Amino acid sequence: MYDVTRIRADFPILSRQVNGRPLVYLDNGASAQKPLAVIEAMDHAYREEYANVHRGLHYLSNVATEKYESVRGIIARFLNAGDEREIVFTTGSTEGINLVSYSWAAPRLQPGDEIVLSVMEHHANIVPWHFLRERQGVVLKWVDCDANGDLDPRAVLDAIGPRTRLIAVTHMSNVTGTVVDVAAICAGAREKGVPVLVDGSQAAVHMPVDVRAIGCDFYAITGHKLYGPSGSGAIFICHDRMEEMRPFLGGGDMIREVHKDAVTYADPPMRFEAGTPGIVQQTGLGVALQYMTGLGMENIAAHEHAIRDYARARLAGLNWLQVQGNSATKGAIFSFTMQGAHPHDLSTVLDKRGVAVRAGTHCAMPLLDRFGITASCRASFGLYNTTGEVDALIDALEFCRELFA
C-alpha cells in the first residue's frame, strides 16, 4: 500500500513552516526535495568514505570507486538499458544533451542539415541545437502542439525530410505535463534512418521508463528532479551511436595513453567522463533511484495520477483561472495564469500562504509563445504531495482572486 504519510516522514524539509504556515512544496518540476536516505548517504560518504575514484589502490579509493560505479548499474536498471556501458554520467540533462550536440551532431552535420524539434522543448533541448544553427548552418524545423498541449507523433514524423539528421523531443512537458508518445516517434524515425534524442528530465520522475521499448538513441535524465542531489545525472546512449561519438571534454580518466605527439582514448563510457566527477553526488543519485524503485514506479505513477485528477477537477471550478494545456495524457503539472495578476505577483502571494510554486517562463519560451503568454505560474506535484495540499493551493488561489479583483 502506498502510504503517503509515511513517505512524507522520509523528507525532513516537508515538516517545516514557511511564513508561519506549513510548507506546501509544489515546485517539484524545477527541483524535488531529498529523502533522508539520500542526505544520510551523502553525509556518510563525506565523513567516512571520501576519496577520488579510479585513481588509487588504497582502501578509501576502492570503496568510493565501488559505490560510484555501482550507480551506473542502478541507472541502467532504472531505464532498462541493455548494458550499463550505455550509461554516461553527467551533471544533469543539460550536460547530457550538450554532449550529444558536441560529440555526435557537430562532427557530422553540414550546412542545410536539419534537426526536428517541438515547441514544447525545454531550453536545454533547444539552445545546444541553436549553437549548431549559428556555427554550422544547421536548420531547426519546428513542430507545433495543439491548443490542448498535445504533440501528434505523425506531425513530428511528417517533418522529416531528406536532410533531417536528428529528432530531439521531450518525453513530458515541464509546462503542461503532456506525455508525448515517444515510442511512436522513435519507431517511425527508425524506419527513415533518423536517430532520436529524448529529454526524459520530467518523465523519468513520474513513470516507469524503458529505453529499449521506446527505441530511442539517446535518453537524458537529471538527478535533482529525481529526488537526488543537484550536479548529478546521466544519459543513455545506445551502443551504435556511442561508437560514432568523439570525446567531449579532455582530461583525466577519459584517456588511455598521453604522449607528446599522440593521445589514445578510453573506451566508452569513460571516454565521455573527463576529470574528477561528482563522486558523492552520483552516489546520492543512486540512493535516490533505489528509494523510488523501492516505492515502485507504478505506485508512484498511480499516486500522482490520483493527485492530478483531483487537482484538475478542483482547478476546473475556478473559471477565472486559465490553465495552459489539458491533455488527457498529462501528468500532475499545472501551469496557469490569472487575469489582472502577474504570475510573479501571484507566486509571491501564494508563498505568503506557504505554497511554493514556480513563476516565469519555465525555460520554455517557444511553448509560452504558442499559448500567447509571456509567463505563468506552475504547480508541479511529486510522490509526497497530497490532496490536502491541492486544497491548500486552491484556498490560496481564491485568496489571490479576492486580493487582485
C-alpha positions as CSV (number, residue, x, y, z in Angstrom):
1,M,0.0,0.0,0.0
2,Y,1.2,3.5,-0.9
3,D,1.4,5.3,2.4
4,V,2.0,9.0,1.6
5,T,2.1,10.0,5.3
6,R,4.9,7.6,5.9
7,I,6.7,8.7,2.8
8,R,6.4,12.4,3.8
9,A,8.2,11.5,7.0
10,D,11.2,10.5,4.9
11,F,11.6,14.1,3.7
12,P,12.8,16.3,6.6
13,I,12.1,19.6,4.9
14,L,8.4,18.9,4.4
15,S,7.8,19.3,8.2
16,R,9.0,22.9,8.3
17,Q,6.9,26.1,8.1
18,V,7.3,29.0,5.7
19,N,5.9,32.4,6.6
20,G,4.2,30.8,9.6
21,R,2.3,28.2,7.6
22,P,3.0,24.5,6.8
23,L,5.2,24.3,3.7
24,V,3.2,23.1,0.6
25,Y,6.0,22.4,-1.8
26,L,4.7,22.4,-5.4
27,D,7.9,23.2,-7.3
28,N,9.0,19.7,-7.9
29,G,9.2,20.3,-11.7
30,A,12.1,22.6,-11.0
31,S,13.8,20.5,-8.3
32,A,12.5,17.9,-5.9
33,Q,13.2,17.6,-2.2
34,K,15.6,14.9,-0.9
35,P,14.7,11.9,1.3
36,L,16.7,11.3,4.5
37,A,18.3,8.2,2.9
38,V,20.0,10.4,0.3
39,I,21.0,13.0,2.8
40,E,22.5,10.4,5.2
41,A,24.2,8.5,2.4
42,M,26.0,11.7,1.2
43,D,26.9,12.7,4.7
44,H,28.3,9.3,5.4
45,A,30.3,9.4,2.1
46,Y,31.9,12.7,3.1
47,R,32.5,11.7,6.7
48,E,33.7,8.2,6.3
49,E,34.4,7.1,2.8
50,Y,35.5,10.1,0.6
51,A,38.4,9.7,-1.8
52,N,38.9,10.2,-5.5
53,V,37.7,7.4,-7.7
54,H,39.6,5.3,-10.3
55,R,43.0,6.7,-9.3
56,G,44.1,4.9,-6.2
57,L,44.7,1.4,-4.8
58,H,44.1,2.4,-1.2
59,Y,41.1,1.4,0.8
60,L,39.1,4.6,0.6
61,S,39.6,5.0,-3.1
62,N,38.4,1.4,-3.7
63,V,35.3,1.9,-1.6
64,A,34.4,5.2,-3.3
65,T,35.0,3.7,-6.7
66,E,32.9,0.7,-6.0
67,K,30.0,2.7,-4.8
68,Y,30.3,5.3,-7.6
69,E,30.5,2.7,-10.3
70,S,27.6,0.7,-8.9
71,V,25.3,3.7,-9.7
72,R,25.9,3.0,-13.4
73,G,24.1,-0.3,-13.0
74,I,21.4,1.2,-10.9
75,I,20.7,3.8,-13.6
76,A,20.8,1.1,-16.3
77,R,18.2,-0.9,-14.5
78,F,16.1,2.2,-13.8
79,L,16.0,2.9,-17.5
80,N,16.0,-0.8,-18.6
81,A,19.1,-0.2,-20.7
82,G,20.6,-3.4,-22.2
83,D,24.1,-2.7,-20.9
84,E,25.4,-0.4,-18.2
85,R,28.1,0.7,-20.5
86,E,25.4,2.6,-22.4
87,I,25.1,5.0,-19.4
88,V,27.3,8.1,-19.3
89,F,27.4,10.0,-16.1
90,T,26.7,13.8,-16.4
91,T,25.8,16.7,-14.2
92,G,22.3,16.6,-15.5
93,S,20.2,16.6,-18.7
94,T,21.7,19.9,-19.8
95,E,25.2,18.4,-20.0
96,G,23.9,15.2,-21.5
97,I,22.2,17.0,-24.4
98,N,25.2,19.2,-24.9
99,L,27.4,16.1,-25.0
100,V,25.3,14.7,-27.9
101,S,25.4,18.1,-29.7
102,Y,29.2,18.4,-29.5
103,S,30.2,14.8,-29.7
104,W,27.7,13.3,-32.1
105,A,26.0,16.0,-34.1
106,A,28.6,18.7,-34.6
107,P,31.1,16.4,-36.4
108,R,28.6,15.0,-38.9
109,L,26.1,17.8,-39.6
110,Q,26.6,20.0,-42.6
111,P,25.1,23.4,-43.6
112,G,21.4,22.8,-44.5
113,D,21.1,19.6,-42.5
114,E,18.0,19.6,-40.3
115,I,17.1,18.9,-36.6
116,V,13.4,18.4,-35.9
117,L,12.2,19.9,-32.6
118,S,8.9,20.5,-30.9
119,V,7.7,23.8,-29.5
120,M,7.3,22.0,-26.2
121,E,11.0,21.7,-25.5
122,H,12.9,23.0,-22.5
123,H,15.7,25.4,-23.4
124,A,18.2,22.7,-22.5
125,N,16.9,20.8,-25.6
126,I,16.9,23.9,-27.8
127,V,19.9,26.0,-27.1
128,P,22.5,23.3,-28.0
129,W,20.9,23.0,-31.4
130,H,20.9,26.7,-31.8
131,F,24.6,26.6,-31.4
132,L,24.8,24.3,-34.4
133,R,22.4,26.6,-36.3
134,E,24.7,29.6,-35.5
135,R,28.0,27.9,-36.1
136,Q,27.4,25.3,-38.8
137,G,24.3,26.5,-40.6
138,V,22.1,23.7,-39.3
139,V,18.4,24.2,-39.9
140,L,15.9,23.8,-37.0
141,K,12.5,22.5,-38.0
142,W,9.7,23.2,-35.5
143,V,6.6,21.1,-34.9
144,D,3.7,22.7,-33.1
145,C,1.5,21.2,-30.5
146,D,-2.3,21.7,-30.5
147,A,-4.2,24.1,-28.3
148,N,-4.7,21.3,-25.7
149,G,-0.9,20.9,-25.4
150,D,-0.8,17.6,-27.3
151,L,2.0,16.7,-29.7
152,D,1.0,14.5,-32.6
153,P,3.7,11.9,-33.4
154,R,2.6,11.9,-37.0
155,A,3.3,15.6,-37.2
156,V,6.8,15.0,-36.0
157,L,7.4,12.2,-38.5
158,D,5.9,14.3,-41.3
159,A,8.5,16.9,-40.6
160,I,11.3,14.5,-41.5
161,G,12.9,15.4,-44.8
162,P,15.8,14.1,-46.9
163,R,18.2,16.3,-44.8
164,T,16.9,15.5,-41.4
165,R,19.7,14.2,-39.2
166,L,18.1,14.1,-35.7
167,I,14.8,14.5,-33.8
168,A,15.1,16.0,-30.3
169,V,11.9,15.8,-28.3
170,T,10.7,15.8,-24.8
171,H,9.0,12.8,-23.2
172,M,7.0,15.0,-20.8
173,S,6.4,18.8,-21.0
174,N,7.6,20.7,-18.0
175,V,4.9,23.3,-18.6
176,T,1.8,21.4,-19.4
177,G,2.7,17.9,-18.1
178,T,1.8,16.4,-21.5
179,V,3.3,13.0,-22.0
180,V,4.5,12.5,-25.6
181,D,4.3,9.2,-27.4
182,V,8.0,9.0,-28.0
183,A,7.9,5.3,-28.8
184,A,5.7,6.0,-31.8
185,I,8.1,8.8,-32.9
186,C,11.2,6.5,-32.5
187,A,9.5,3.7,-34.4
188,G,8.7,6.0,-37.3
189,A,12.0,7.7,-37.3
190,R,13.9,4.4,-37.2
191,E,12.1,3.4,-40.5
192,K,13.6,6.6,-42.0
193,G,17.0,6.1,-40.5
194,V,16.8,9.2,-38.3
195,P,18.1,9.0,-34.7
196,V,16.0,10.3,-31.8
197,L,17.1,12.1,-28.6
198,V,14.5,12.1,-25.8
199,D,14.7,14.6,-23.0
200,G,13.5,12.5,-20.0
201,S,14.1,15.1,-17.4
202,Q,10.4,15.2,-16.3
203,A,9.1,11.8,-17.5
204,A,11.6,9.7,-15.6
205,V,10.4,11.2,-12.4
206,H,6.8,10.3,-12.8
207,M,6.6,6.9,-14.6
208,P,8.5,3.8,-15.5
209,V,10.9,4.3,-18.4
210,D,12.1,1.6,-20.7
211,V,14.6,2.9,-23.2
212,R,14.6,-0.4,-25.1
213,A,10.8,-0.4,-25.5
214,I,10.9,3.3,-26.5
215,G,13.6,2.6,-29.1
216,C,15.5,5.9,-28.7
217,D,19.1,6.5,-29.4
218,F,19.7,9.0,-26.5
219,Y,17.7,9.5,-23.3
220,A,18.7,12.2,-20.8
221,I,17.8,12.3,-17.1
222,T,18.7,14.8,-14.3
223,G,19.3,13.8,-10.7
224,H,17.9,16.8,-8.8
225,K,14.4,16.2,-10.2
226,L,14.7,12.5,-9.2
227,Y,14.9,13.3,-5.5
228,G,18.7,13.2,-5.8
229,P,21.3,15.9,-5.5
230,S,22.0,18.7,-7.9
231,G,25.0,18.1,-10.1
232,S,24.1,14.5,-10.8
233,G,22.5,12.8,-13.8
234,A,23.1,10.6,-16.8
235,I,22.4,10.0,-20.4
236,F,21.6,6.7,-22.1
237,I,23.4,6.4,-25.4
238,C,22.8,3.3,-27.5
239,H,25.9,1.4,-28.5
240,D,25.7,2.3,-32.2
241,R,25.5,6.0,-31.5
242,M,28.2,5.9,-28.9
243,E,30.6,4.3,-31.3
244,E,30.1,7.3,-33.6
245,M,30.9,9.9,-31.0
246,R,34.1,11.8,-30.5
247,P,35.3,12.8,-27.0
248,F,33.5,15.8,-25.4
249,L,35.9,17.1,-22.7
250,G,39.6,16.3,-22.5
251,G,41.4,15.4,-19.3
252,G,42.0,12.6,-16.8
253,D,40.0,9.4,-16.8
254,M,38.9,9.7,-20.5
255,I,42.3,8.7,-21.9
256,R,44.3,5.5,-22.3
257,E,47.7,7.0,-23.1
258,V,49.0,10.5,-23.5
259,H,52.3,11.3,-25.2
260,K,53.9,14.5,-26.5
261,D,52.8,13.7,-30.1
262,A,49.7,11.4,-29.6
263,V,46.8,10.5,-27.4
264,T,44.6,7.5,-27.3
265,Y,41.2,7.5,-25.6
266,A,39.5,5.1,-23.2
267,D,36.5,3.0,-24.2
268,P,33.0,4.4,-23.7
269,P,31.5,5.4,-21.4
270,M,34.7,6.6,-19.7
271,R,35.7,8.4,-22.9
272,F,33.0,10.9,-22.1
273,E,33.7,11.4,-18.4
274,A,36.7,13.6,-18.2
275,G,38.2,14.8,-14.9
276,T,37.2,14.1,-11.3
277,P,33.4,13.5,-11.3
278,G,30.7,14.4,-8.8
279,I,31.5,11.3,-6.8
280,V,29.2,11.9,-3.8
281,Q,26.5,13.5,-6.0
282,Q,26.3,10.4,-8.2
283,T,26.3,8.1,-5.2
284,G,23.4,10.2,-3.8
285,L,21.6,9.8,-7.1
286,G,21.9,6.0,-6.9
287,V,20.3,6.0,-3.4
288,A,17.5,8.3,-4.7
289,L,16.7,5.9,-7.6
290,Q,16.8,2.9,-5.2
291,Y,14.3,4.9,-3.0
292,M,12.0,5.4,-5.9
293,T,12.2,1.9,-7.1
294,G,11.6,0.7,-3.6
295,L,8.3,2.5,-3.6
296,G,7.6,1.2,-7.1
297,M,7.5,3.4,-10.1
298,E,4.0,2.1,-11.0
299,N,2.8,3.0,-7.5
300,I,4.3,6.5,-7.7
301,A,2.6,7.0,-11.1
302,A,-0.8,5.8,-9.7
303,H,-0.5,8.1,-6.7
304,E,0.4,11.1,-8.9
305,H,-2.4,10.3,-11.3
306,A,-4.9,10.5,-8.4
307,I,-3.4,13.8,-7.4
308,R,-3.6,15.0,-11.0
309,D,-7.2,14.1,-11.3
310,Y,-8.2,15.7,-8.0
311,A,-6.3,18.9,-8.9
312,R,-7.7,19.0,-12.4
313,A,-11.3,18.8,-11.0
314,R,-10.7,21.4,-8.4
315,L,-8.9,23.8,-10.8
316,A,-11.8,23.4,-13.3
317,G,-14.0,25.1,-10.8
318,L,-12.0,28.3,-10.9
319,N,-13.4,29.8,-14.1
320,W,-11.2,32.9,-13.5
321,L,-8.1,30.9,-13.8
322,Q,-6.6,30.0,-17.2
323,V,-4.8,26.6,-17.2
324,Q,-2.3,26.1,-20.1
325,G,-2.8,22.6,-21.7
326,N,-5.3,20.0,-20.7
327,S,-4.1,16.9,-22.4
328,A,-5.6,13.6,-21.5
329,T,-2.1,12.2,-21.1
330,K,-0.9,15.0,-18.8
331,G,0.9,14.3,-15.5
332,A,0.5,16.2,-12.3
333,I,1.9,19.5,-13.6
334,F,-0.4,22.6,-13.9
335,S,0.6,25.9,-15.4
336,F,-1.9,28.8,-15.0
337,T,-2.4,32.5,-15.3
338,M,-4.9,34.8,-13.7
339,Q,-6.2,38.0,-15.4
340,G,-5.2,41.1,-13.5
341,A,-2.3,39.4,-11.7
342,H,1.2,39.0,-13.0
343,P,2.5,35.4,-12.3
344,H,5.4,36.8,-10.3
345,D,2.9,38.7,-8.0
346,L,0.7,35.6,-7.8
347,S,3.6,33.4,-6.8
348,T,4.7,35.9,-4.2
349,V,1.2,35.9,-2.6
350,L,1.0,32.2,-2.7
351,D,4.3,32.0,-0.9
352,K,2.9,34.1,1.9
353,R,0.3,31.4,2.3
354,G,3.0,28.7,2.5
355,V,2.5,27.5,-1.1
356,A,5.7,27.2,-3.2
357,V,5.1,27.3,-6.9
358,R,7.3,28.4,-9.9
359,A,6.7,31.6,-11.8
360,G,8.2,32.7,-15.1
361,T,8.9,31.2,-18.5
362,H,9.9,27.8,-17.1
363,C,12.7,27.7,-19.7
364,A,10.2,27.0,-22.4
365,M,9.7,30.3,-24.2
366,P,8.6,28.8,-27.6
367,L,5.7,27.0,-25.8
368,L,4.6,30.1,-23.9
369,D,4.7,31.9,-27.3
370,R,2.4,29.2,-28.6
371,F,-0.1,29.9,-25.8
372,G,0.2,33.7,-26.3
373,I,1.6,34.4,-22.8
374,T,4.9,35.7,-21.5
375,A,4.9,34.0,-18.1
376,S,2.8,31.7,-16.0
377,C,2.7,30.1,-12.5
378,R,3.3,26.3,-12.3
379,A,2.3,23.9,-9.6
380,S,4.1,20.6,-10.1
381,F,3.4,17.6,-7.8
382,G,5.6,14.8,-6.7
383,L,5.5,11.4,-4.9
384,Y,5.0,13.0,-1.5
385,N,2.2,15.5,-2.3
386,T,-1.4,15.1,-1.0
387,T,-4.9,16.1,-1.9
388,G,-4.8,18.2,1.2
389,E,-2.0,20.2,-0.5
390,V,-4.2,20.6,-3.6
391,D,-6.8,22.1,-1.3
392,A,-4.3,24.4,0.2
393,L,-3.3,25.6,-3.3
394,I,-7.0,26.2,-4.2
395,D,-7.6,28.1,-1.0
396,A,-4.5,30.3,-1.6
397,L,-5.6,31.0,-5.2
398,E,-9.1,32.0,-4.0
399,F,-7.4,34.4,-1.6
400,C,-5.4,35.8,-4.5
401,R,-8.6,36.2,-6.6
402,E,-10.1,38.4,-3.9
403,L,-6.8,40.3,-3.4
404,F,-6.3,41.1,-7.1
405,A,-10.0,41.6,-8.0
